[in-house]
Amino acid sequence: MKKIEAIIKPFKLDEVKDSLQEAGVQGITVVEAKGFGRQKGHTELYRGAEYVVDFLPKVKLEVVVADDQLEAAIEAIKTAAETGRIGDGKIFVSEISQAIRIRTGETGDEAL
């Protein structure tokens, strides 16, 4: 099993969710986040005063998939989240050693 963590722009969330559902991904966790990468934030003007916004709003998605679903899930996120501009986000993949469904006690891929 693999865990996919994706940091994306908030307005792309619905597209990514729909794309993952089409790829057969069952569950998804969404967390509102703030952060920056290479873009290093931006400057805004408010009531005549200029200030720097260091942390930009982002959305962090967490998805755990069976090994055979990994490439389809990654491709679904990449195509749906891409705008072609800086700040589109990142995808991280890590190994999951165990998953347990609390209600039934199912383990491994069956727990997903």
C-alpha positions, 0 to 999 in steps of 0.5 A: 500500500502507498500513501499519496500526499498532494499539496494543491491550489484550493480551487482545484480541489473539486477537479482533483476529487472528481478525477480520483473518483473516476480513477477508482480511489475510494477515500480521501482526506482533505486538510486546509494548509498554508505554505510556500515553495519557490514562489515565496509568497507575494506582496499585497496592498491593503488600505494603502499599506503594502505587506508581504503574504508569506504563506499562501492558502493550499489544500493537502490531500491524503490518499492511501491506495493499493500498489496497483492503483498508485500510478492511476491515482498519481496521474489523476492528481497531476492532470486535474491539479495542473494549471501550468503556473508556479505554485501548482503543488507537489505530490509525495508518495510513501510506503504504508506498512499496515491499514486496519478498518476500525469497524470491521477489523479488516486489514491490508488492502481490504481495509481500504 
